[in-house]
Amino acid sequence: MRFDHPALPAPVARPWILGAAVVWCLATAVSSLGARLPVEPYSYSGPAILVTDPIVDRFGQRALLKTDSAVLLADLPDEGEVLYRGAEINVRGLVAGEPGERQSVRFDAHLEVESAELSDKKPALHVRAGLAVRDRVIDRLAPLEGGSALLAGFLIGDTSGVEQSDIEAMRRSGLSHFVAVSGSNVALFLLVLFVAVGPLSLGPRRRATVALLGLPIYVAATRFEPSVLRASVMAGLAMGGRLVGIAFDAWQLLSLAVVILLISNPNLVWSIGFQLSVVATAGVLLGARWPVAGRVKRALAVTVGAQVAVAPLILLHFDTVPLVSPLANLIAAPIVSAATMLGAVGVGVASPLLPVAEGLASAVLWLSRGAAVWPQIDLWGVIAVLAIGSLALWWPKLRPALVSLTAVAVVFAVLGINTGLPDSTVVVLDVGQGDAILVQGESGRHALVDGGPDPVILRDRLRTYGVDRLELVVVSHVHADHISGLVGLLGHVRIDEVWIALEPHATEGSEALLGLFDEWAIPVDEVQLGESRSLGALNLSVEGPLRRYASPNDQSIVLLVEGPRRSMLLSGDIETFAQAELGHLRADVLKVPHQGAATSDPDWLVGVGAETAVISVGPNQFGHPVDWVVDVLVSSGARVLRTDKLGDVSVSLS
């Protein structure tokens, strides 16, 4: 769909833009009214609508449900009927707990589900048609893995088959918006629809009618994503205007779409997807007006416009923005467009085109994996870029020097600077809410204890220290915040041996990880108490677990790392039971268990006698580290260092 617009918004469009901004502020105020407090437990039995698709995490299958009076976070049965966003179900369970936020949607309490089943009431016609379209796409692309999984994301926004590491790689490379179905996908759907209905779409009025009938189907097929809602409402307004003889400016369409959607659902204002979609569209419209000649320059202007527009939001929500996102988008955009077009046609009528489309999608995966390891720019980096840009605008004579300086800085940032580490050093890596600890012995010999929650971040941190081989990897216990990142090392970092002591516990993630170790023929040792490994001047000895524990956290492998002059205790996530049995341990440095959670014995924390305590923690909704843990450590005379405050924490044991 093409919109022609002048160099500046038409005068008639300006009130619409202002009106959209006013409605946005009102929606923010309305959705924030009334403090949400913990509810008194009560039983609920009745109908509910799924606000989100069910997502399987370490806590099981969860989704947000909306009843007549509340939005609830529900723990759903892992087995039974297939549930989906927009489905009406009959549910019974106990409502209790505190309010919170999940997938950018605020909820009032938790619902512990006793039973849940699809309602006998049939979905609306457009929902049934949308589900049929979605099933058709998934069936034709099955099995969803690699390129086919990403192609499903391009077509209908379904990323369930995409590896979590690839999803994170796309985010860190600035390409994740390609699987957030939006304007280009809606335009492609309408094009395919027009071709499919043939003579019924001849003429502008007939095309508009067909589009208005087809858009709700596509919205249902993509599970009512905020970005596709925005794009579909804009397209629907344009087509509806064509039917009645009104030509809307693109800015008017965007403004009207924002007004309509926020009036119908003020809580959309808190959706990250909706925020990014609206702001990115405005950036595209601004970039398209930049006075440049040539297709490549215009495409770059549009890309830069969108990236600049969303940069403040990305900084707000994710703390950093990708350094080379505009370049990565410029390369990826035509590949994604070709893959989406060929995939749509292949799903519809010509399956021989599907392998080509899947190959193009695989190329986008390859691009995102490569670009993901390039540096991210934080707030100060953005300020520096803006400052350099301002100097270049105000003092033209400085432009050559500024361009050269910027180019050199970018080259150094992209190539990376290997900081290296001195021997006998332990680094608690800043990997977010989880643990990953790098141990360096003599002559660059390395061990890694846990891998954190994110494969891309872990690979980036190891790359910073020039680590391409690990003599030993220790999997402390089965929880995802300690092991998920290890998946990203396979095929990139040589691993000589793995230590585990997981039984009797297992998770889907731990089983998958062990399967990958087996596929890559990496020796896995069921480590025993007292076993040790030397990395030259450093010695790693196993101090726990002493037995099999009911809690996976207490089952953590506990390591004492002894150096030439100091020692460090790597305690995993052990809690009070295991700590009581490990009361004899002493060390100069303590890696505080479980991100500083309130699961430790204060006497044990003090009894270790550490002069330095390191807490590996990231942004979280659990309140980690709790205040009393920090206070106990400080009162004992320990210096407390946190990765969320300091980044990587390096400790010398020599």
N, C-alpha and C positions, 0 to 999 in steps of 0.2 A: 504494500500500500504506500502510495507516495503523497506527500503533502508539500505544497509549495508555500514558502513563507518569505516575507521580506527581510531586509537586513536587520531590522529591529521588530520586536513584537508589534503587530498592528494595534493602533490605539484602542480598538474595540476589545482586544484580547487582554489589555492590562487590567481592567476590572475583574475579569475572570481569574487571573493569576492572584490578584489581591484577595478575591473571595475564597479561593482555594486555601491560601495561607491562613485566613481567618478561621475557616472551617477546621483546618488542621489544629490550630490552637484550641478551638472549642472542643474538638474530639479528645485532645490530650487532657483538657480539664475535666470533661465528662467521665472519661475512662479512669481518671485518678480520684474521683470523688469517693469519699467513704473509705476509711482505713479498714483493710481486711484483717480481721483478728482470728485467732484460732477458734474453731467452732466446737461446741459441745457435741460429743459423739451421738449419732443417731442412725437408725436403720433406714435404708432407702430401698424401695422396690417400685419399679416403674420404667417408663421409656426414657431413652437418652439418645442423643445424636453424637457420633464420633466427630470431634473437632479436628483431630489429627489421625494420620495413619498409625497403627500400632508399630512401635519400635522395640526391638529386642535389645536389652542391655544387660549389665551384670545383675540387675534386679529382676529380670524376667521380661515379659511382654507388657508394655505400658502404652497408654494412650490417654488423651484428654477427651472427656465426655461432657456434654452440656445437657443438664436437666432443665426443668422449668424455672428453678430457683438458683442454680449454681453451676459453675464450671469445676469439674473434678478431675484429678489425676488418678486414673484407675489402673490397678494391677490386674491384668486380664489373664484368663486361662491360656496356657501355651498350646493347648490342643482344642480342637473344635472347629466351628465354622470360620471361614476366612472373613475377617473384618476389614473395613476400609473407611477412609474419611468420607463423611456424609451419610454413612449407614445408620439406620435407626435400629437400636437393639433394646431388648428388655433385660434389665439388669437388676440384681439384688445384692446388697452388701452393706457394710458398715462405713459410714462417713465420719472421718475424724482427722485430726492433725492441723498443721499450720498452712496458711496460703503460701504460694510460691509462683515460679515462672518456669515454663518448659517450652522449648521451640518457639520462643518469643511470644507465648500466649500465657496470660496470667490465670491462675486457678485459685479456687477458694479453699479447697481441702483435698484430702486423699480419700479414695474409695477402695476399700478392700473387698474385691468382688467375690461373692460366693457362687454366682451363676450369671452367665451372659449368653444370650442367643439372639440371632437376627430376628427382627420383627416379621410377622406374617405380612405386614403391609408392604406392598410392592413399591420400589422406588419410582420416582417420576420418570416419564418416558425419556427425557433427555439424559437422565442419570443412567438408565439401562442402556441406552445407545452409547453413552460415553464409556461405560464399563466394557461393552462389546468391542469398541475401538481399542481400548487398552489391552484387553485379552488378546486381540488379534496381533497387536504389535509384539507383545511378550511371547506369544506362541511362535511367531515367525522368526524371532531373534533368539529363541532358546537354543542352547543353554546360555544364560546371561553371565558372561565372563569376558574380561578383557575388552576388546573393541565392541563386541555386541552389547555388553552391559552399558558402556558409555553411549552407544548409539540409542539405546532405550532412554537414556537421560536426555539426549538431544531431542528426541521425538515427543516424549510424554513426561519428561521430568522424573522418571523412575530410575533412581541410582542404587536400588537395593542390591544389585549384583556387582557394583563397583567396589573394589577393595578400599577400605578406609584410608589406607596410605595414599591411594590415588586421589581420593576426594580431598585429602589435606594438601596433596601436591598441587591440585588445581586451584585450591584457595590461595596457597602461598605463591603461585605463579600468576594470580589474577585472572584465571580462566574459569572459575567456578560458575560465573553467570551463564555460561553456555548450557548448563544443565538446569538452570532456573528458567523454565519455559517462559518466553516473553514475546515481545512484538514480532520479531522475525519468524518465530514458530507459528504464531497466529496467522501471519500473512501467508506462510507456506501452506498451512492447513486450508485456508480459504482458497488458495490457488488449486490445490489438489481437489478440493470439493467442487470448484467450478468446472474443472475438467471432468470429474466423475459424473456430474449431473448433465453434462453436455448441453443440449439446446435449452434446457430450463434456465441456464445462466446467461443466455444471450440477451444483451441489453442491460443498461445500468440499473434499472429498477428491479429486473428479475435477479440480477446478481446480488443486489442489496437484500432482497427478500430471502434468497438462499443463504446468504451470510448470516442474517439474523436468526434463521432457523438452525444453522450449523454451529454457531459460536457456543451456545450452551452445552452442546455435545462435547466440544473440545475442552471446555472448562471442566466438565465432569470427568473426561478421560485423563486430565492432568491433576485430578484430585483437588481442584479449587485452590491451587497455589496463589498466593497474593500477587505475584508478578503477572501470572496469566489472567487473573481477574482484572488487573489494571489494563493490560493490553487488550483484553476482550471488550471491556467497557468502552475504551477509546475506539476500537474498530466498530462496535455496535452503534455508537453515536454517529460515527462517520457514515455508516450505511443507512441508519435511520434518517439522518439529515438529507442524504441523497434521495430517499423516498419522498420527502416532503419539500424538496427543493432548497435546502439550507446547506451552504458550504461552510464548514467549520475550519478555522485555522488550527494548526497542530497544537499551539499553546492553549487554545480554547478547549480542545479535546482532552488534553492532559488535565487542565484545571477542572473541567466538568467531571472527569473520571474520579479524581481525588474527592470532589465534593460528594458525588453519589455514593462511593464506597464507604467514606467515613461517616456519612449520615446513616447508612444502613448498618454499619458495624464500627463504632468508634474505637474498639480495641485494636483494629488494624493499625492504628497509629504506632503501636508498640512492636509491630512485626518488622524484624530486620529486613526480611525479603521485600516487604512493601516499601519500606523507606528507601532501600537501595534501588528498587525498580523505578520509583518516581524520580528520585534525584538523578539516576543514570539517564533516564529519558530526557530530562531537562538538559543534562550535559550534552547529549547527542544533538538536541535542537540548537544549542548554543554553538557547538563545534561545527555543525553544518553551515553556519552563517559566516565562519571565518573566511576572510577574503584570500583564498589560495586557489591556484590553478593546477589541474592534473588530478587524475583519479587517486593515485597513491597519496599525494599530499592531502587531498580531501578526506580520504579514508583515515589517514593518520590524525588529521584535525578532529574528526568525529571521535576516534578512539581516545585521543588525549582529553577531549572535552568530557567524555563520560568518566574517564579515570580521575580527572581533577575534581569533578563534581562529587564522586563517591568517596574520595580520599578522606575527608573529615569523618564520615560515618564509619569507614573501615578502621580508622585510627581509634575512634570512640569504642567500637565493639571488639576489635581484635588487636589493638595497640600498635600494629605496624602495617605498612603497605608495601607491596612488592616493588622492588627497584625497577625491574624491567617489564612491568605489566603492559605498558603501551606497546612495546616491541613484540612481546609474546602475543598480545591480542591481534596486532597487525598481521602476524604470520598465521595465527590460528583461525582467524575469522573466515577467510575463504575456504579453508579446509573443512571447518565445521559446516559452513553453508552447503558445500558440495556433498558432505557426508549425510546431512539431514535431508537434502533433496533426493539423493539416490536412495537413501533408506526409506523415505516415505513412498516413493514409487515402487521400490522393491517389496515393501510390506504389502502394498496394495495389489500390484499385478505382476511384477517382474522380479521374482526371487533371485535370478542370476546377478542382479545388481547388488544384492545384500552383501556378498563377500567384499565387493569394492568399497561399499559404504563402511563396513566394519574395519577394513584396512585403513581407511582415512581416519576413523575414530581412534584406532590404535596409534596412528601418527600423532594425534592430539595428546594421547596419554604419554607418549614418548617425549613430546615437547614439554608437557607440564612437569614431568619428572625431572627433566634437565633444568628447567627454569626455577623449580622449587628450591634448589640448593643455593640459588643466588641470594644475596643479602636482602633483608627487609629494611625499610626506612621507618624509624620511629618519629615521634613528634618533632624532636630537635632536627632530624634530617629534613623533614618537610619544611621547617622554618628556614633552614639553610638554603634549600632549593628556592624558596620564595624570595629570600634576601638576594641571592645571586640573580634571579630573574628580574627583580626590581632594579638592581644596579645596572643590569644590561639595558633596561628600558630607559633609564634616566641618564646614563653616561655611555653613549654609543662608542666612544673611544676605548672603553674598557671591554667591549664585547669580545674581541679576539682573545684577550688574556683570560676572561671568564670562561669562554668556551673551552679553551685549552685546559684550564684548571679543572673544570667539570669533567671533561673527557678522561683526564688522568685519574681523577677520583673514582669515576665509574669503572675504569679498567681495573684499578686496584681492588675495588669492592667486588667485582664480578670474579676476578681470578682468585680472590681471597688471600689472606695473609696467614700462613701457618704459624701460629703463635708458639707451637712446641711446648714442652713441659720439662722441667728439671727432673732428674731421677728421684725416686722415692717420694712421689707426690700422689695424693688422692684428690680427685676433683669431683665434687658433688655437682652434677650437671643441672642446669636450669632447663628442665623439660616440662614445666608446668606442674599440675597436680599429680605427682607420682615420684618414683625414684629411678635414677640411672646414675651409677657411680663408676667413674673411670679410675683405674689404679695403674700407675706407671712405675715399673721397676727400673732395672739397669738397662742401658743401651736400647731404650725405646720398646721394651717388652711390656705388653699391656694385658690387663684383665678388665672385664666389665661386669659389674654387679647390677642386674636388672636393666630394663630398657625404657622405662617410662611409658606413657600412654600413646605416643605419637611417633611413627616410624620416620617421618620426614624430619622432624625436629632432632631426633636422635642422630640420624645420618649427618645432618648439618653440624651438630656439635662435635661429632667425631672427626668430621672433615676439617673443622677449625683447628684441631690439635694434630692433624696429619696422621690419624690412625687408620690404617688399612688392613691390620691384622690383629686378632685378639687370641692370645694363647689360651685364655679361659673366659667363658661366660657363665655367670652364676644366675640361675633363675630362683629367686628367693622363695616365692610362693605363687599361687595361681591367679591372683587378681590382676585385672587388665591394666591398672595404672602402674604396674611393675613390669609387665611382659609384652604388651601390645607393640611397643616400639621395636622389639627385637626382630619382628618379621621383616622390617625394612633393611636389615643388615645382610640377609641372605642374597648372595650373588653380587654383593658390593664390598663386603668386608670378609676376609678369611677368618674363620673360626676353627680353632684346633680342637677344643673340647668344651663340653657343657656339663655343669654340675646341677643336679636337681635333688630335692627331697620332698616331693609333692604329695605322696600318698599319706592319707587316704583321700585326698581332695583332688577334684578335677573340675574344670570349667570348659566350655566350648572353646574358649581362646587357648587354654593350656593344651588341650588335646590337639588343636590345629597346629600349634607351635611345635609340639613334639613330632607330629606327622611331617612337618617341614624339615625338621632336623634329620629325620630318617631319610627323606627324599634327597637331601643334600649330603647324605653319608657323613654326618657330623657325629662323632662319638659322644654319647650321653652317659654320664656316670651317676648312679644312685649313691650320692656322697654319704659317707659315714662320719659319725662324731669323732673328732680328733684328726681327721684327714687334713693334709696341708699341701700347699703348693708354694714354691719359691720363685720369685721374679728377681733373682739377684739378691740385692740387699733387702728386699721386702719379702716378708713371709705371710701367707694367708692361711689361717688355721680355722677349722670348723668347730664352733663352740655350741651350736644348737642347730636343729631341735634335739632335745634330749630324749624325746619319745614322740609318739603320734598324739596330736591334739585334736580336739573337736573343732577348734577355730582355725581356719586357714591362715589367719594372721599369726597365731601362736606357732604354726607349723613353719614359719619363716626360717630359712637358713641364716644363722648368725655367724658373722666372720670377724675375727680379730686380725687386723692388719698391723704387723709389727715392723717398724723401720729401724734404722741405725740409732735413732735417739728418741723417737716418740712412737706411740701406738694409737690406732683408731678402731673403734668398735662400730661395725656396720650391722645394725640391729633389725633390718627389715621392718616389719609391722608388728613385732611381738607386743602382746598385751600383758595384763597383770599376771595371768597364770604362768606363762613362760618366764616372765621376768622374775617371779618368785623363785623359780627353780634355777635361774641363772644369776642369782644374787652375788656370786663370788667374782663376777667379772669386773675388771678395772681397765681404764684406758685414758689416755691423755685427751683424746678427741672422741666425741660421741655423735654418731648420726642418729638424731632423735627419731624414735619409732613413729610410724603411721602419721607422717606430716604434722606431728605435734598435737594429735587428737587427744581427747580426754579418756584414753584407754590405757594409760600408763600409771604405774605406781610411783607417786612422788618420791618415796624413800628410795626406790630403785634408781630413779633418775639422779638423785644426789649421790647414791652409793657408788655409782660408776666412777665418780671423782674426776670427771672431765673438766679441763680448763677451758675447752672450746666445745660448743654444741652447735651442730649444723642441722637446720630444718629444711628439708627438701619439700617445697610447697608451691602451689600456684593458685591462680584465681579459683575459688570454689564457693559452694553454697553450704558447706558443712561447718563453717566457723573455724577452720584450721589455720594456724595453730590456736588452740584455746589459750586464753590469757594466763590461767593458773600454771600451765606447763612452762610458759616463758618466765613467769615470775619465780617459780621454783628453781629453775636453772640459773637465773640471774642472782637470786639470793644465795645460791651455793657458791657463787664466785665465778661461774662460767660466763664466757663471752658468747652470746647467741648470734649466729649468722643465719640469714634466711635467703634462699634462692630467689624468692619473689621480690626481695628488696635489692639484692646485690648481684643477681645473675649467677653464673658459675662460681662456686666457692672452692678455692684451691687450698689444700692443706699439705704442708711439707712435713714429712716424717723423718727428715735427716738433720 
